[in-house]
Amino acid sequence: MLLIKAQFSNHALDLDELMRYPLTPVPHSLGTPDGFLCKTNKATLMNAILQDVAPSSSPNNATLFIQDGNALFHELTNLAPTFGGICLQLLDIMVSKKDFVFSTDSYFPNSIKGQERMRRGCCRKFNIDGLATRRPVDFKEFLSNDDNKMQLCNLLLRVWGSQTAASRLERCGTAKVVVSGRAYKLQTTNNEVYTITF
């Protein structure tokens, strides 16, 4: 609108001078005119970082599997009826990888990602009281709420650090979990799980 008015004004405006000033309340690189922050394309940044890096071959005997936990939440099928069962179901998937890092997103209030999720819409907050809490029928809708996912991540850390998970964790080598930006190493000794924060 500013550009259109500049063309019909009684006073001729210098477009070069006019374009030195922002046309929106927030620069387009930072946000949208309606106040939402812009999300960056991480894939483009990764391509730029790796542009001058020569590919290397990894040794066959030293493989560490890194899992995007939130992506795995959405891929789950044949879900267990309770949240405790879902946590053990996720652990069984990870233990089959032998050495793994299971990492979930961090959820900060007023973050760019949080604003993007709000724009997409979310369901009501669900209260997970414990392992025996029955999962909702629409698990995908449950995952659309950040508070719900945080509860699931915290429960998952609790279940994986319990004696129930010991026999499963004994079958793998390195087991690390990242929840809310904190990393935990899970070690088993004498059918007990020890959680080491680092």
HUHUQUI-V50571 format. One record per backbone hydrogen bond with DSSP energy under -0.5 kcal/mol. CO is the residue of the C=O (numbers start at 1). NH is the residue of the N-H. E is the energy in kcal/mol with one decimal. If there is no record, write none. Layout:
co:CO nh:NH e:E
co:CO nh:NH e:E
This chain:
co:1 nh:5 e:-2.6
co:2 nh:6 e:-1.8
co:3 nh:7 e:-1.1
co:4 nh:7 e:-0.6
co:4 nh:8 e:-1.1
co:5 nh:9 e:-0.7
co:6 nh:13 e:-0.6
co:10 nh:12 e:-0.6
co:13 nh:15 e:-0.7
co:14 nh:18 e:-2.7
co:15 nh:19 e:-2.6
co:17 nh:20 e:-1.2
co:18 nh:21 e:-1.5
co:27 nh:30 e:-2.0
co:27 nh:31 e:-2.1
co:30 nh:38 e:-2.7
co:32 nh:35 e:-2.3
co:36 nh:32 e:-3.0
co:40 nh:42 e:-1.0
co:41 nh:45 e:-1.3
co:42 nh:46 e:-2.5
co:43 nh:47 e:-2.1
co:44 nh:48 e:-1.9
co:45 nh:49 e:-2.3
co:46 nh:50 e:-2.4
co:47 nh:51 e:-0.5
co:48 nh:51 e:-0.6
co:50 nh:53 e:-1.4
co:52 nh:54 e:-0.5
co:59 nh:62 e:-1.2
co:64 nh:66 e:-0.6
co:65 nh:67 e:-0.6
co:65 nh:101 e:-2.6
co:67 nh:69 e:-1.0
co:67 nh:103 e:-2.6
co:68 nh:72 e:-1.9
co:69 nh:73 e:-2.1
co:70 nh:74 e:-1.4
co:71 nh:75 e:-1.0
co:72 nh:76 e:-1.1
co:81 nh:135 e:-2.3
co:82 nh:86 e:-1.9
co:83 nh:87 e:-2.1
co:84 nh:88 e:-1.9
co:85 nh:89 e:-2.3
co:86 nh:90 e:-2.3
co:87 nh:91 e:-1.9
co:88 nh:92 e:-2.4
co:89 nh:93 e:-1.6
co:90 nh:94 e:-2.0
co:91 nh:95 e:-3.1
co:92 nh:96 e:-1.2
co:94 nh:97 e:-1.8
co:95 nh:98 e:-1.7
co:97 nh:99 e:-1.7
co:98 nh:100 e:-0.6
co:98 nh:173 e:-0.9
co:99 nh:65 e:-2.8
co:100 nh:176 e:-2.0
co:101 nh:67 e:-3.1
co:101 nh:103 e:-0.6
co:102 nh:178 e:-3.0
co:103 nh:69 e:-3.5
co:103 nh:70 e:-0.5
co:105 nh:180 e:-0.7
co:106 nh:108 e:-0.6
co:108 nh:111 e:-1.4
co:111 nh:115 e:-2.3
co:112 nh:116 e:-2.0
co:113 nh:117 e:-2.3
co:114 nh:118 e:-2.1
co:115 nh:119 e:-2.0
co:116 nh:120 e:-1.6
co:117 nh:121 e:-1.2
co:126 nh:128 e:-0.7
co:127 nh:129 e:-0.9
co:130 nh:133 e:-1.5
co:131 nh:84 e:-2.5
co:133 nh:83 e:-2.4
co:137 nh:139 e:-1.1
co:138 nh:142 e:-1.7
co:139 nh:143 e:-1.9
co:141 nh:123 e:-0.6
co:141 nh:144 e:-1.4
co:142 nh:145 e:-1.3
co:144 nh:146 e:-0.5
co:145 nh:149 e:-1.9
co:146 nh:150 e:-2.3
co:147 nh:151 e:-2.2
co:148 nh:152 e:-2.2
co:149 nh:153 e:-2.6
co:150 nh:154 e:-2.4
co:151 nh:155 e:-2.3
co:152 nh:156 e:-2.6
co:153 nh:157 e:-2.1
co:154 nh:158 e:-1.8
co:155 nh:159 e:-2.9
co:156 nh:160 e:-2.8
co:157 nh:161 e:-1.2
co:159 nh:162 e:-1.6
co:162 nh:165 e:-1.1
co:163 nh:166 e:-1.0
co:163 nh:167 e:-0.5
co:165 nh:169 e:-2.7
co:166 nh:170 e:-1.8
co:168 nh:171 e:-1.4
co:169 nh:172 e:-1.6
co:174 nh:100 e:-3.0
co:175 nh:186 e:-3.1
co:176 nh:102 e:-2.9
co:177 nh:179 e:-0.5
co:177 nh:184 e:-2.7
co:178 nh:104 e:-2.5
co:179 nh:182 e:-2.0
co:182 nh:179 e:-2.4
co:183 nh:198 e:-2.2
co:184 nh:177 e:-2.7
co:185 nh:187 e:-0.6
co:185 nh:196 e:-2.9
co:187 nh:194 e:-3.7
co:189 nh:192 e:-1.2
co:192 nh:189 e:-2.4
co:194 nh:187 e:-2.6
co:194 nh:196 e:-0.6
co:195 nh:197 e:-0.6
co:196 nh:185 e:-3.1
